[in-house]
């Protein structure tokens, strides 16, 4: 049980910090899109803005996912879930998170294969006019999927500890443990 709590503290602390930094990525996207609008209106349109905004959105979404899962802001079917007892929620979450872990494992395997392909053939490039290398965003995607996988395992560990009476149902952790983690 001590190892599970240590794992939870480390993974939650890492994903919390990354999530807090990445959430400001929305301003990066806004800046890119603002420049796109200005350059199209007053100057020659920039070729890089649309694709760069897409890359920024992918990084924002993928790296922010573990933080979203940790904070419980992921989408759930609250029609039934909202009425359940905390113990029943933990039992159902233990089952459903296994599907998420499997899905993330398959997604990570595909991401790693795609990133290897990008490196293997001299740097895969986008077919657009700008032609940026694809490996940077693929590496970011693999990192984000890996962090999401770690966070999903952390959520599973929390639910197991809740069912064993080792973790509080209301809130994520006892205050002293949460303060140590962050």
N, C-alpha and C positions, 0 to 999 in steps of 0.2 A: 504493500500500500504506500509506503514511503517513496518508492521509485515512481509510482504513478503520479503522486502529488508533485514530485520534483519535475517530472516530464511536463505535467500541466503547467507548472509555474514558468518553466523555460520557454515552452512553445507559446503560451499566452503572452508572455512579456515581449518576445520577439515580434509576434504578429501584431500586438498592440502598438508597438513603436513604429513598425513599418506602416501600419494602417493610418496612424496619425500623421505621418509624413506624406503618404501617398494621397490622402484626401485633399491635399492642396493642389493636386494634379489637375483639378477642374479649372484652376486659373491658368495653367499652362495651355490647356485646350482652348480656353477662351481667348488667350493671347494669340494663339496660332490662327484661330478663326477670325479674330478681329483684323489681324494683319492680312489675311486672305481677302476680307471684304474691302479694306483700304486699298490694297494693291490692285484689286480688280476694278475699283472705281476710279482711282486717280493715276495709276501707273500701269505698267505691263503686268499682267497676272503672273503670280509666282506659281511655278510648277509643283513645288514641294508641299504646299500648304494642306491640301486635302489628304494626301497620304500621311503626312506627319501628324495631322489631327487624328487620323484613324489609329496610328501607332500609339499616340498619347492616350487615346481612349482605351485601347487594349491593355496598356500598362496600368492605367487607373482601375479598370475593371478587374483584371486578373490579380494584381497585387493587393487590391482592397477587399477581395473576396474573403480571405481568412479573417480579417478584422470584422467584417460583416457577420460572419458565422459566429465568431466569438461574442459579439455584442447581442446576438439573437435577433438581428434585423433581417434575417433571411425570410423568404416567403414560406408560410405554412398554411395548411388548410385548417383554419381556426373554427370552422363550423362544428367539428367534433372535438378537436384538440383543446380548445379553450375551456371546455366544460370538464375535462378530465382532472383527476387528482394529480398532484405532482409525482407520485409514485408511478402511476399509470403512464404519464408523459415520459418519464425516464425509461420505463420498460419499452415503450413503442419507439422512442428515440434510439435505444440500443439496437433495435432491429433495423430501423430505416437508415441509420448512419452506416451500416454495413454495405448497403447498396451504394451509398455515396462514396465510400472508400473504394469499392470495386470499380465504380465509374471513374474516379480520379486516377486509380492505378492504370486503367486502360488508356485514359487521356494522357497521362504522363509518359507512358510507353510510346504512344504515337508522337507526342511532342519531341521526345528524345530522338526517335528515328528521323523525324523531319528535320531536326536541328543538325543531326549527323549528316544527312543528305546535303543540307545547305553548305556545310563546311567541306564535305568530300569533293564536291564538283566545283571547286574554285570560287566559291561564294555565290550562291544563288541570288539572283536579283529580281526585283519586281518587274513585270512587263510594262509598267507605265513609262511615261516620257522622262520622269525623274530618275527612274531605275535605281532605287536605293537597295543596299544589301538587305537580305531578309534575316540573316542570322541574329542581329541584335534583338529584334522583337521576338524571335523564336526562343532565344535564351531567356528573355524576360518571362515569356509564357511558361516555360518549363520551371523556372524558379517559383512563379506564382502558383502553379498547379501543385508543386511539391509542398509549398507552405500551406496550401489549402488541405492537402492530404494530411500533413502533420496536425493541423487544427481539427480536422475531422476525427482523427485518432484521439486528440485531447478531449473533444466533446464526448466520445465514446467512454473514455476513462472517467470523465466527470459523472456520467450517467451510471456507470458501474459502481463508483464510489458512493453515489447517492443511494443506490439500491442496497448497498452494504451498510448504510448509515454513517459513512465516513466523510460525506460532503453535504453541505446544507442544500436543501431544496430551494429555498427562497434566496435569490442572489446567487452569484457564481461561487463564492468562497467565503470562508470566515474573513473578517476584515483584516486581521493581522497577516494572514497568508496572502491576501490580495495586495496589501501594502508591500510585502517583501518581494512579490513577483514584479511589481512595477517600479 
